[in-house]
Amino acid sequence: MSAAAYAIPFDPQAASQTAVPDVDAAKLWSTVPHGDKVPKVGTARVFYDTPATKVTALSSLGEGFASKKGDERRELVRKSVGKAVKSIRELEGVKEVTVDASLDAHAAAVAAHLAQYQFTLKTSPPSRFNPNLTEPIPEKLSFSPHQASEEWDRGVEYAKAQNLARTLMELPANMITPTAFCERVKSQFEGIPNVQIYVRDEAWAEKKGMRTFLSVTHGTSEPAKFLEIHYNGAGDDAQPLAFVGKGITFDSGGISLKPGAGMKEMRADMGGAATVVSATLAIAKLQLPVNLITVTPLTENMPGPSATKPGDIIYAMNGKTVEVDNTDAEGRLVLSDAIYYVSSEYKPHTLIDVATLTGAMMIALGEVYSGVFSTSDELWQKLHAAGETEYDRFWRMPLDEDYGPQIYSSNADLQNTGGRPAGSITAALFLKAFVDGLEPKDGSAPLKWAHIDIAGTMDATRETAYGSKGMTGRPVRALIEYVRQLTSN
């Protein structure tokens, strides 16, 4: 079998078929009967020894591609390239793939690198995801564009960041403890300029008064960590942006124990932490001109003998009292102190938190859109635009105080659940109570805040053109693109 291949998105209705000069795509395509209809986007065909000693994968761009514009056109390129790569990734001996990226280099790079991702810890052949490797195992396929470009290189970083988040979410909880998560992150950022990483322990959190965060740590023997990443890409005087990610490395539900069926998926309850850290890595690699503070409170939620109990009341870092109605609503407890810490300590202009927070979000939006709750129309519009650009889409949800009485407790300022109705909304309202700077008294601009609930988009139950079943790593690309667009204005 050949050791090299072409992956070519192909428009059957166009006169100019491909930017690859030694492939007559139209002639190859004509040898396969397709009937009268234009094959739908992603219909792929593999040709051998075309040219000699190489494999060529042609993938349809679908009907009417030439008339498509903007985000819609970009997604068709992703689908086409993704299907082309998937059609050759299992071929024995193929290692080097040249991608025709002439239609959209960024989209082609993203699709190629996402499409080949397949997580496994099987030992034959040796898995590149084995955390005990002393020497890394490279990806099976290496990609290069037919013509080099900065857009291709940028797309590679977007995809690699999303794949890192997928890996962190896929690895089982015995391999990604809070300690192991921090060590993995430190190794990923090694050598990148303008970055400082701080790994805080429980004693530090206790001194800070992070009692809602620490309340979740009481049932586990794994030491909790509070990870901070500071990226200074815009100079010391620039007001920072802040990311906060929920980092529950395994969620049993605590005393309010979850059902056993499907509990193993709760290894990915640190998906918020995985996505914000991975997005930060790409932002730092691309050296985007922004100051960014990223924090992730990391712990397991387990039903140990010292675990927090339903009915317990805790004084949060901002002084509010919180009644624990259900210990399985632990994400908002760890996030509340983290959000208050970042917003009060670093005074960011914008704060975005990301969390696999509520089952209600899965019911509301499924796995297509991530739900966004925001105090700022401007921030929502920018997140929406970034999500559309990367087809890593968001849907805005209500954030109305009329839902507030559901989380008001008779014994405390707040309780951590508000019942089943509007569960994702009441969770967002709970978090809002810990954002410092929404109504500043010194005349400064209010902080812009958005909460992104990724409980539905955490996991894909079906294969897509350039994605696979399993943990998705969303919304990494949308977060990177949000920052890129923010800093390019």
DONUBA-367440 format. One line per 2 residues: number of its first residue (from 1); their letters; for each residue x, y, z of C-alpha. Coordinates in pm, 1 decimal, always signed. Layout:
residues N
NUM	a	X Y Z; ...
//
This chain:
residues 489
1	ms	+0.0 +0.0 +0.0; +110.6 +352.4 -74.2
3	aa	+250.7 +558.2 +212.2; +105.0 +886.8 +88.5
5	ay	-238.4 +1017.8 +0.7; -435.7 +1320.1 -115.9
7	ai	-752.1 +1441.4 +55.4; -944.9 +1664.9 -182.9
9	pf	-1278.4 +1841.6 -132.8; -1442.2 +1822.3 -473.4
11	dp	-1717.9 +2026.8 -634.1; -1879.2 +1809.1 -903.3
13	qa	-2051.8 +2115.6 -1053.5; -1743.8 +2337.2 -1085.4
15	as	-1526.1 +2385.3 -1390.5; -1207.5 +2414.6 -1185.2
17	qt	-1190.1 +2093.9 -988.3; -884.4 +2107.3 -762.1
19	av	-568.1 +2300.9 -683.8; -361.8 +1980.1 -694.7
21	pd	-203.9 +1976.6 -1042.2; -114.7 +1607.0 -1064.9
23	vd	-469.8 +1487.5 -990.6; -735.9 +1500.9 -1262.6
25	aa	-1023.2 +1505.0 -1016.3; -1295.9 +1545.0 -1277.4
27	kl	-1173.5 +1244.8 -1472.8; -1148.2 +1029.9 -1159.8
29	ws	-1493.0 +1136.2 -1042.7; -1644.0 +1053.5 -1382.8
31	tv	-1533.7 +690.5 -1352.3; -1777.7 +632.7 -1064.7
33	ph	-2150.4 +625.3 -1146.4; -2347.1 +873.3 -934.7
35	gd	-2673.5 +891.3 -1124.8; -2841.0 +1219.0 -1207.8
37	kv	-2816.7 +1373.1 -861.5; -2517.3 +1558.0 -725.1
39	pk	-2377.7 +1344.4 -440.3; -2448.1 +1498.2 -101.6
41	vg	-2168.7 +1668.1 +88.4; -1916.9 +1422.8 +228.3
43	ta	-1978.4 +1148.0 -26.2; -1623.3 +1016.3 -61.0
45	rv	-1451.3 +794.5 -315.1; -1100.5 +650.1 -288.1
47	fy	-880.2 +593.4 -593.3; -555.1 +396.5 -590.3
49	dt	-235.8 +468.6 -785.6; -379.3 +805.8 -891.3
51	pa	-122.0 +942.2 -942.5; +117.8 +648.5 -934.8
53	tk	+206.3 +517.5 -586.4; -49.0 +747.2 -418.9
55	vt	-405.0 +722.0 -294.3; -652.5 +999.1 -371.9
57	al	-969.6 +1055.8 -170.4; -1225.2 +1281.8 -337.8
59	ss	-1514.9 +1404.9 -125.4; -1817.1 +1588.2 -262.3
61	lg	-1891.2 +1944.6 -154.3; -2256.1 +1889.8 -237.4
63	eg	-2500.8 +2062.0 -465.4; -2470.0 +2436.4 -521.0
65	fa	-2142.9 +2478.1 -335.3; -2029.4 +2767.1 -556.0
67	sk	-2325.1 +2977.6 -439.3; -2257.3 +2923.6 -68.8
69	kg	-2105.1 +3203.5 +135.1; -1937.9 +3261.9 +469.8
71	de	-2003.5 +3025.9 +759.3; -2218.8 +2789.5 +552.5
73	rr	-1947.1 +2747.7 +289.1; -1681.3 +2697.0 +557.5
75	el	-1879.2 +2414.5 +718.0; -1920.2 +2236.7 +385.6
77	vr	-1542.0 +2241.3 +344.2; -1502.6 +2093.5 +693.3
79	ks	-1752.5 +1817.2 +618.8; -1594.6 +1734.1 +285.3
81	vg	-1235.9 +1725.9 +412.1; -1339.7 +1532.6 +721.2
83	ka	-1505.9 +1259.5 +517.6; -1207.8 +1239.8 +284.3
85	vk	-973.2 +1188.0 +578.4; -1200.3 +929.1 +739.1
87	si	-1211.8 +735.3 +412.3; -833.3 +686.6 +418.7
89	re	-740.8 +686.5 +788.5; -778.8 +308.1 +820.0
91	le	-580.2 +223.9 +507.8; -273.0 +24.8 +595.0
93	gv	+53.9 +200.9 +524.5; -85.9 +549.3 +461.4
95	ke	+101.8 +794.5 +681.9; +134.2 +1124.7 +495.2
97	vt	-169.4 +1309.0 +364.8; -163.4 +1618.9 +147.5
99	vd	-483.2 +1820.3 +182.5; -619.7 +2048.9 -85.8
101	as	-686.0 +2345.9 +143.2; -736.7 +2602.9 -129.5
103	ld	-1106.6 +2660.6 -55.6; -1058.5 +2742.2 +314.2
105	ah	-723.8 +2653.7 +470.8; -834.2 +2705.4 +830.3
107	aa	-1146.7 +2490.7 +793.9; -953.8 +2219.7 +607.7
109	av	-690.0 +2200.4 +880.7; -952.2 +2181.1 +1154.9
111	aa	-1144.8 +1904.8 +979.3; -841.6 +1693.5 +893.7
113	hl	-703.5 +1692.0 +1246.8; -1040.5 +1636.3 +1413.9
115	aq	-1140.0 +1360.6 +1171.5; -844.8 +1135.3 +1245.4
117	yq	-894.0 +1150.5 +1625.8; -986.3 +813.0 +1775.7
119	ft	-944.8 +768.8 +2149.1; -852.4 +426.8 +2282.9
121	lk	-641.6 +273.1 +2556.8; -618.9 -66.8 +2387.8
123	ts	-264.3 -199.5 +2392.1; -247.1 -342.1 +2040.1
125	pp	-137.7 -138.4 +1861.1; +14.0 +70.0 +2142.1
127	sr	-210.3 +362.2 +2232.5; -73.1 +714.0 +2199.1
129	fn	-310.0 +813.2 +2482.2; -138.9 +593.6 +2741.3
131	pn	-49.3 +838.5 +3021.7; +247.6 +621.5 +3122.7
133	lt	+436.4 +663.3 +2795.1; +795.8 +774.8 +2834.7
135	ep	+819.8 +861.6 +2464.7; +520.5 +1002.4 +2275.8
137	ip	+365.8 +802.6 +1994.5; +287.9 +1024.8 +1694.6
139	ek	-47.2 +1045.3 +1521.8; -99.6 +780.6 +1255.5
141	ls	-144.0 +1044.0 +985.6; +55.3 +1359.6 +932.7
143	fs	-114.1 +1633.9 +732.2; +22.0 +1911.3 +518.4
145	ph	-159.8 +2155.6 +293.1; -91.7 +2156.4 -76.6
147	qa	+7.6 +2520.0 -26.1; +135.3 +2641.1 +312.4
149	se	-46.5 +2930.0 +483.9; -90.9 +3099.7 +818.9
151	ew	-460.2 +3010.8 +805.6; -374.3 +2640.1 +788.2
153	dr	-131.9 +2671.4 +1080.2; -394.6 +2850.6 +1287.1
155	gv	-652.8 +2583.1 +1210.3; -409.7 +2314.5 +1325.2
157	ey	-383.1 +2483.3 +1666.1; -760.8 +2509.5 +1698.0
159	ak	-801.7 +2138.7 +1625.8; -514.7 +2025.0 +1845.8
161	aq	-660.8 +2222.3 +2134.5; -999.9 +2060.1 +2089.2
163	nl	-838.0 +1717.1 +2067.4; -652.4 +1783.5 +2392.8
165	ar	-982.2 +1864.0 +2562.1; -1132.1 +1544.3 +2417.7
167	tl	-845.2 +1341.9 +2559.9; -867.4 +1498.4 +2905.0
169	me	-1239.9 +1424.8 +2909.3; -1200.9 +1067.7 +2780.1
171	lp	-927.7 +954.7 +3018.0; -1075.0 +769.3 +3317.0
173	an	-1088.8 +933.7 +3656.6; -810.9 +716.4 +3799.7
175	mi	-577.2 +864.1 +3536.4; -699.9 +1225.5 +3549.1
177	tp	-715.7 +1313.6 +3916.5; -694.2 +1681.3 +4016.5
179	ta	-319.7 +1636.0 +4066.5; -270.9 +1454.0 +3734.2
181	fc	-480.6 +1716.5 +3552.9; -251.3 +1992.5 +3677.4
183	er	+65.2 +1801.7 +3587.5; -68.6 +1734.8 +3238.1
185	vk	-153.2 +2101.3 +3190.5; +188.3 +2218.3 +3309.0
187	sq	+358.9 +1987.5 +3060.1; +139.1 +2115.4 +2774.7
189	fe	+231.3 +2478.5 +2847.2; +602.1 +2413.3 +2890.2
191	gi	+813.1 +2657.5 +2687.2; +525.1 +2884.1 +2579.6
193	pn	+615.1 +3250.4 +2643.5; +413.4 +3493.4 +2855.2
195	vq	+254.1 +3217.4 +3064.9; +261.0 +3158.6 +3438.9
197	iy	+92.9 +2861.0 +3604.3; -1.7 +2833.8 +3969.9
199	vr	-127.2 +2513.8 +4131.5; -298.3 +2600.7 +4458.7
201	de	-375.9 +2347.6 +4731.9; -659.6 +2309.1 +4980.3
203	aw	-476.2 +2507.8 +5247.7; -455.7 +2803.9 +5010.1
205	ae	-826.0 +2772.2 +4927.7; -910.0 +2761.4 +5297.0
207	kk	-715.6 +3081.8 +5362.9; -907.0 +3244.7 +5079.6
209	gm	-1238.0 +3140.1 +5236.1; -1340.7 +2914.0 +4948.6
211	rt	-1578.5 +2714.7 +5163.7; -1829.6 +2621.9 +4893.0
213	fl	-1546.4 +2480.4 +4680.3; -1398.5 +2293.7 +4974.5
215	sv	-1737.5 +2156.0 +5078.4; -1730.4 +1934.7 +4769.9
217	th	-1384.3 +1799.5 +4856.4; -1485.3 +1647.3 +5191.1
219	gt	-1595.4 +1310.3 +5057.6; -1282.9 +1221.5 +4858.6
221	se	-932.4 +1118.2 +4953.2; -790.9 +1278.7 +4636.8
223	pa	-635.7 +1619.9 +4715.0; -824.4 +1905.5 +4552.5
225	kf	-639.5 +2163.6 +4343.6; -714.3 +2514.9 +4224.9
227	le	-533.9 +2573.6 +3896.4; -453.8 +2922.1 +3766.4
229	ih	-308.4 +3002.4 +3424.7; -201.0 +3360.2 +3354.5
231	yn	-131.2 +3448.8 +2993.7; +0.4 +3801.6 +2943.4
233	ga	-19.4 +3873.0 +2572.0; -126.5 +4239.0 +2583.1
235	gd	+106.0 +4402.7 +2833.4; +79.0 +4463.8 +3205.2
237	da	-163.3 +4756.3 +3181.7; -436.6 +4581.9 +2980.9
239	qp	-745.3 +4469.8 +3172.9; -774.1 +4090.4 +3151.7
241	la	-1034.3 +3852.7 +3018.2; -1117.7 +3560.6 +3250.2
243	fv	-1215.8 +3197.6 +3187.4; -1346.9 +2970.3 +3463.2
245	gk	-1398.9 +2596.2 +3411.9; -1576.8 +2342.7 +3630.0
247	gi	-1325.2 +2073.4 +3722.9; -1506.6 +1779.1 +3882.2
249	tf	-1275.4 +1496.4 +3778.8; -1537.2 +1242.3 +3881.8
251	ds	-1892.1 +1306.9 +3994.7; -2064.7 +1028.5 +4184.5
253	gg	-2324.4 +1273.7 +4313.3; -2186.8 +1257.1 +4666.2
255	is	-2439.8 +1166.7 +4935.8; -2712.9 +1232.8 +4675.7
257	lk	-2570.9 +939.3 +4481.4; -2634.4 +914.8 +4107.9
259	pg	-2780.8 +598.5 +3952.5; -2512.4 +352.4 +3844.6
261	ag	-2615.8 +337.5 +3478.3; -2398.4 +570.9 +3274.1
263	mk	-2208.9 +700.1 +3577.1; -1877.5 +629.6 +3405.8
265	em	-1944.6 +928.4 +3179.7; -1898.1 +1147.3 +3485.2
267	ra	-1523.6 +1119.5 +3426.3; -1592.8 +1409.0 +3188.4
269	dm	-1757.7 +1631.6 +3448.2; -1436.3 +1831.2 +3429.0
271	gg	-1523.7 +1917.1 +3069.6; -1547.4 +2286.5 +3154.5
273	aa	-1195.1 +2283.1 +3294.3; -1066.8 +2078.9 +2998.8
275	tv	-1213.6 +2319.2 +2743.4; -1102.7 +2648.4 +2899.8
277	vs	-751.4 +2517.6 +2962.9; -721.7 +2382.7 +2607.5
279	at	-855.1 +2705.3 +2458.0; -605.9 +2900.8 +2669.0
281	la	-325.1 +2679.9 +2536.9; -412.3 +2762.6 +2175.5
283	ia	-452.8 +3133.3 +2255.7; -106.7 +3134.2 +2412.3
285	kl	+47.9 +2935.1 +2126.1; -98.3 +3178.8 +1876.3
287	ql	+24.9 +3466.1 +2094.0; -302.9 +3652.3 +2060.8
289	pv	-278.7 +4004.4 +2208.2; -490.7 +3952.4 +2519.1
291	nl	-434.8 +3915.6 +2892.0; -617.9 +3605.4 +3007.2
293	it	-670.9 +3459.2 +3354.4; -796.7 +3099.6 +3347.2
295	vt	-892.0 +2916.9 +3667.7; -1027.7 +2569.7 +3733.1
297	pl	-1135.5 +2436.7 +4074.8; -1054.3 +2064.9 +4063.0
299	te	-1191.6 +1792.2 +4288.6; -1384.4 +1466.5 +4293.5
301	nm	-1739.1 +1454.6 +4433.4; -1761.2 +1136.7 +4640.6
303	pg	-1983.4 +1001.2 +4923.4; -1712.2 +958.9 +5187.5
305	ps	-1764.0 +959.7 +5565.4; -1690.5 +1333.0 +5587.9
307	at	-1889.7 +1428.7 +5278.6; -2114.8 +1732.3 +5279.5
309	kp	-2475.6 +1637.0 +5358.1; -2805.1 +1765.1 +5220.5
311	gd	-2920.3 +2045.3 +5447.1; -2571.2 +2167.3 +5533.1
313	ii	-2530.1 +2546.5 +5516.4; -2202.3 +2699.0 +5400.4
315	ya	-2065.1 +3052.0 +5402.1; -1926.6 +3119.1 +5054.9
317	mn	-1617.8 +3328.0 +4983.9; -1832.5 +3635.5 +4912.2
319	gk	-2012.4 +3597.3 +5248.3; -2343.3 +3460.7 +5118.6
321	tv	-2490.4 +3154.1 +5287.5; -2571.7 +2851.8 +5073.0
323	ev	-2793.1 +2561.2 +5174.5; -2695.4 +2234.9 +5008.8
325	dn	-3025.8 +2093.3 +4893.1; -2865.0 +1822.6 +4681.3
327	td	-2496.9 +1726.4 +4683.9; -2520.3 +1628.3 +4317.1
329	ae	-2550.3 +1999.0 +4235.4; -2185.6 +2039.1 +4325.7
331	gr	-2064.8 +2213.9 +4010.7; -2221.5 +2544.6 +4105.6
333	lv	-2061.4 +2516.0 +4450.8; -1706.5 +2490.4 +4318.6
335	ls	-1774.9 +2752.4 +4051.6; -1926.8 +3005.8 +4290.2
337	da	-1603.7 +3060.1 +4482.4; -1392.7 +3045.5 +4165.7
339	iy	-1608.9 +3305.0 +3991.2; -1604.8 +3537.5 +4289.6
341	yv	-1229.6 +3495.6 +4333.4; -1146.4 +3582.7 +3973.3
343	ss	-1396.7 +3864.6 +3936.7; -1299.5 +4033.4 +4265.5
345	ey	-924.1 +3966.3 +4258.0; -838.6 +4041.9 +3894.9
347	kp	-1121.2 +4275.7 +3787.3; -1158.5 +4136.0 +3432.5
349	ht	-1363.2 +4319.7 +3171.4; -1529.6 +3991.7 +3075.5
351	li	-1573.9 +3660.0 +3254.4; -1685.7 +3342.0 +3080.4
353	dv	-1742.5 +3023.4 +3276.6; -1789.9 +2684.0 +3115.1
355	at	-1942.6 +2382.8 +3288.6; -2111.9 +2048.7 +3236.6
357	lt	-2367.8 +2181.9 +3480.1; -2722.5 +2056.0 +3436.4
359	ga	-2913.8 +1762.1 +3296.8; -3182.5 +2016.9 +3214.7
361	mm	-2956.3 +2159.7 +2944.5; -2934.1 +1819.0 +2778.7
363	ia	-3314.2 +1806.8 +2766.1; -3343.7 +2165.1 +2637.6
365	lg	-3082.8 +2166.4 +2359.4; -2954.5 +1810.8 +2317.3
367	ev	-2602.9 +1783.3 +2176.5; -2629.4 +2043.7 +1898.1
369	ys	-2603.0 +2377.6 +2079.8; -2427.0 +2480.7 +2401.0
371	gv	-2650.5 +2698.1 +2615.7; -2537.6 +3052.5 +2697.4
373	fs	-2669.7 +3270.2 +2979.0; -2534.3 +3624.5 +2972.3
375	ts	-2578.9 +3963.7 +3132.8; -2440.7 +4131.5 +2819.9
377	de	-2601.8 +4150.3 +2476.3; -2264.3 +4250.0 +2332.9
379	lw	-2089.2 +3947.4 +2479.4; -2364.3 +3715.6 +2360.5
381	qk	-2341.7 +3853.9 +2007.0; -1966.3 +3800.9 +1998.5
383	lh	-1991.0 +3447.7 +2132.2; -2265.5 +3371.0 +1883.8
385	aa	-2057.9 +3502.3 +1594.0; -1754.0 +3298.4 +1700.3
387	ge	-1966.4 +2986.6 +1740.0; -2113.0 +3026.5 +1392.2
389	te	-1768.1 +3078.9 +1239.4; -1642.3 +2751.0 +1385.0
391	yd	-1978.1 +2567.7 +1368.1; -1936.5 +2517.6 +1743.0
393	rf	-2272.3 +2673.7 +1805.0; -2440.5 +2848.7 +2097.2
395	wr	-2802.4 +2919.9 +2185.0; -2897.0 +3200.8 +2420.8
397	mp	-3110.0 +3103.6 +2720.2; -3312.8 +3329.2 +2952.6
399	ld	-3153.5 +3474.8 +3263.9; -3459.1 +3622.2 +3432.5
401	ed	-3489.9 +3703.4 +3802.1; -3848.9 +3575.9 +3797.8
403	yg	-3694.5 +3229.6 +3827.6; -3501.3 +3340.0 +4137.1
405	pq	-3752.7 +3231.1 +4405.3; -3684.1 +2868.8 +4309.5
407	iy	-3333.7 +2896.9 +4460.8; -3420.6 +3114.7 +4760.6
409	ss	-3390.8 +2919.1 +5084.8; -3583.4 +2988.8 +5405.0
411	na	-3267.7 +2911.5 +5603.3; -2996.2 +3068.3 +5385.7
413	dl	-2944.6 +3327.1 +5113.7; -2950.2 +3061.4 +4843.0
415	qn	-2995.4 +2690.0 +4796.6; -2804.3 +2498.6 +4535.8
417	tg	-3102.9 +2355.9 +4349.2; -3437.8 +2494.7 +4246.7
419	gr	-3623.2 +2181.1 +4145.3; -3667.3 +2031.5 +3799.6
421	pa	-3845.5 +2320.5 +3624.1; -3601.1 +2548.2 +3439.5
423	gs	-3309.3 +2372.9 +3607.2; -3041.4 +2517.7 +3379.7
425	it	-3178.1 +2870.4 +3432.4; -3185.5 +2849.2 +3811.8
427	aa	-2829.8 +2710.4 +3805.3; -2716.1 +3011.3 +3602.1
429	lf	-2895.1 +3249.6 +3839.1; -2715.6 +3083.5 +4130.0
431	lk	-2379.3 +3152.7 +3964.4; -2475.0 +3509.5 +3883.9
433	af	-2498.1 +3581.3 +4258.8; -2121.5 +3529.8 +4285.2
435	vd	-2007.1 +3750.1 +3996.9; -1841.9 +4060.5 +4139.1
437	gl	-1859.6 +4372.6 +3924.6; -2194.4 +4335.7 +3749.6
439	ep	-2312.7 +4657.5 +3917.2; -1996.6 +4854.8 +4006.2
441	kd	-2038.7 +5145.7 +4247.0; -1730.8 +5336.4 +4135.6
443	gs	-1868.7 +5436.6 +3797.7; -1656.9 +5184.8 +3602.2
445	ap	-1799.5 +4972.6 +3324.2; -1988.7 +4667.0 +3444.0
447	lk	-1822.4 +4331.1 +3401.3; -1962.4 +4130.9 +3109.3
449	wa	-2043.4 +3773.7 +3215.1; -2153.3 +3461.2 +3032.6
451	hi	-2215.6 +3112.6 +3165.6; -2191.4 +2831.3 +2908.3
453	di	-2361.0 +2503.5 +2999.2; -2209.3 +2220.2 +2795.6
455	ag	-2386.1 +1926.4 +2959.5; -2550.7 +1841.3 +2627.4
457	tm	-2257.3 +1908.8 +2395.8; -2007.4 +1731.2 +2622.0
459	da	-2069.6 +1398.6 +2452.5; -2157.9 +1300.2 +2095.2
461	tr	-2379.2 +995.0 +2053.9; -2333.7 +974.0 +1678.5
463	et	-2057.4 +1005.8 +1423.5; -2037.8 +1328.3 +1222.8
465	ay	-1845.7 +1418.3 +908.5; -1534.1 +1525.1 +1100.5
467	gs	-1624.3 +1416.8 +1452.6; -1662.1 +1086.6 +1628.6
469	kg	-1873.9 +937.3 +1902.6; -1754.5 +1021.7 +2251.2
471	mt	-1632.7 +1330.9 +2427.3; -1635.0 +1633.3 +2200.2
473	gr	-1404.0 +1895.2 +2351.8; -1661.5 +2163.3 +2274.1
475	pv	-1663.6 +2467.0 +2282.2; -1284.1 +2497.8 +2254.9
477	ra	-1275.5 +2628.5 +1898.5; -1551.9 +2879.5 +1961.5
479	li	-1367.7 +3018.9 +2265.2; -1043.4 +3056.9 +2070.3
481	ey	-1227.9 +3221.6 +1783.6; -1406.4 +3455.6 +2024.4
483	vr	-1070.2 +3577.4 +2152.8; -922.5 +3600.6 +1801.8
485	ql	-1212.9 +3814.6 +1682.5; -1205.0 +4021.0 +2002.9
487	ts	-838.1 +4104.2 +1955.7; -855.8 +4167.5 +1580.9
489	n	-1111.2 +4449.7 +1606.6
//
